[in-house]
């Protein structure tokens, strides 16, 4: 029923705004004329991120994740990797969701609960401050068609980003320039990217600055999206 309603609405619309090219292709296959589908990625309110935070060198680096916590986000793989690693790392998880209790139990079972901090739900005005505390920002997994909101916030905050190398993510990030992208099908690939960034503060800073610059260059903001939709 939901698919039928979605298809009917899409075919009747003057324009359909898809958040990724991948989603555009899916909608075109669902009988929405491709000429009426525009790609408009998600964005961010840059007014909440007025400038890049200063991240001072520190012994214990912080990995970070923000968002609704579901199993498919893959945060469990971060906890497992941290528990097995000899690197001096902590993990901050901002947000809530059905997988939180499982992740808390996993961290306790693996003996790293003291290094995993669960912030719970955060006020919107607190997000920039939370992300300023991330040395490495993580998107462990992503569905194939999504335009993850957290990535735009990571970019706005000048975070060094680790994300899966797949078509929808490559529409936003470029490997080695604005992020480190890893093969989501290769065991240990995400952790290799984390280890590389943990060992190279210069690379972290370069990727973070480039990500913020790219966000501004492409105007990946809600105001920019509104302007493009009106146009």
Secondary structure, DSSP 8 states (H G I E B T S, - for coil): -HHHHHHHHHHH-S-EEESSHHHHHHHHHTT--GGGEEE----B-GGG--S-------SSEEEEEES---GGG-HHHHHHHHHH--S-EEEEEEB--TTHHHHHHHHHHTT-GGGEEEEES--GGGHHHHHHT-SEEEE----TT---HHHHHHHHTT-EEEEE-SHHHHTT--BTTTBEEE-TTSTTHHHHHHHHHHT-HHHHHHHHHHHHHHHHHHT-BHHHHHHHHH-
